[in-house]
């Protein structure tokens, strides 16, 4: 059963890369609810204001988004799908603006710093920090700026009726962000149409162990002994508890399969605490 | 033997949190060379323009800085010390400016977003994105702005002769960044004075394994069988090689101790590739 209409919460302005991830998962017509903070995104879903939430969980340059792992633990909203989006920075202007007129380009400093080669080749253009990538497109359009551009996703250009002057001006092409789609527990069975029927499944969990030599080795035995392969493992020190660690672990398999159930029962013997964050088809 | 005079490269403007880490490691009088990009930091050290480099490697909210792990692999500049700095955001103004006069506060958007409670309590103050935390202090001082503040480290206030109006206005106190001190290989024995003589040692390495069930489990046996405890483990998918992983691993022990040498010889049998990034006293 599908919900009446999908509406997805994400952090950022309309046209953020999270919206691109939501479209990749749920189609180009998905309705969205932009939120100021990640915590708001989780809260809106918990309250039932939306049918799902899309949050970034890791980036190939910047690492895991620990804040969202924390929210996943606290809000009990299961992961039901994943996808990866390549972070492509486009140079965007109002429809009537030419490249030769550009004197300033606005964007979030992280995006500006990922396009340093472009600015080195175009010293007449000043890098100008702004709050948000997509928000900088909104601003140049609304303010009618004719000597200014913005750096953001192609979805932002489309949403604000702007024009892409240059595609893919980022220095490094290997910049991907992985996103999770979350639902409320009662809706966890509602898979997006984008999921291939024969996709292999993954399961994500967090657990803690006391810090003793070999503690993680013994914990991983639970998976190795069932031939379950790992897709991610990461330790995170627990501040204030200098000898304890939280681990993020993804393995390949459905949580309800017998090997996975056996592995989790085995891990529960060894871990101080564990929680399954979701089991979902591997994403494109 | 000490180098004639310490001079440390870091990324960012004078007063960046990396400079705070450099002072914590090498004392308040350390000379510094601010650089625009992380790659420049490594390059200046490689060229011998500085005696060391200080780079962030992971943050408790934002995860590992993969870019610096990549540079560590490519530049062959060993880690010789580590330290952790709590990211404390101070509200900074020109010496003659009062809180009641403030209408705008400049900083990097990441820092502004870490102080949302402060802005919620002070709606008369506009959040204004700027390129850099420390750079925003420099700007309000140089431009003589009397209705504006900046959010940055206390070191930035000191360097630019500004005044701290409010200390620690960040929403979350548990925000720490871990930094490495790097040297050229011929200077790797030059430990900073801040290192305690009896500090336990750690060793950091990277390695790859083919993705097979139990591959990491077998790799970790190399350490568990010698009672070497892990301080960090993290997988990083290799883009374009969907079934291969790079692993970051820190273990407790000196690289030249017999158990560590045995563990590394054992790991070399199992890993496709490995590199020791450095062995150093555990930092405060």
Interface residues (C-beta under 8 A of the other chain):
Chain A: X36 X37 X58 X60 X61 X62 X63 X64 X65 X66 X67 X108 X109 X110 X113 X116 X127 X129 X130 X131 X132 X174 X176 X211 X212 X213 X214 X215 X216 X217 X218 X220 X221 X223 X224 X227 X228 X229 X230 X231 X232 X233 X234 X235 X236 X237 X239 X240
Chain B: X36 X37 X58 X60 X61 X62 X63 X64 X65 X66 X67 X108 X109 X110 X112 X113 X116 X127 X129 X130 X131 X132 X174 X176 X211 X212 X213 X214 X215 X216 X217 X218 X220 X221 X223 X224 X227 X228 X229 X230 X231 X232 X233 X234 X235 X236 X237 X239 X240
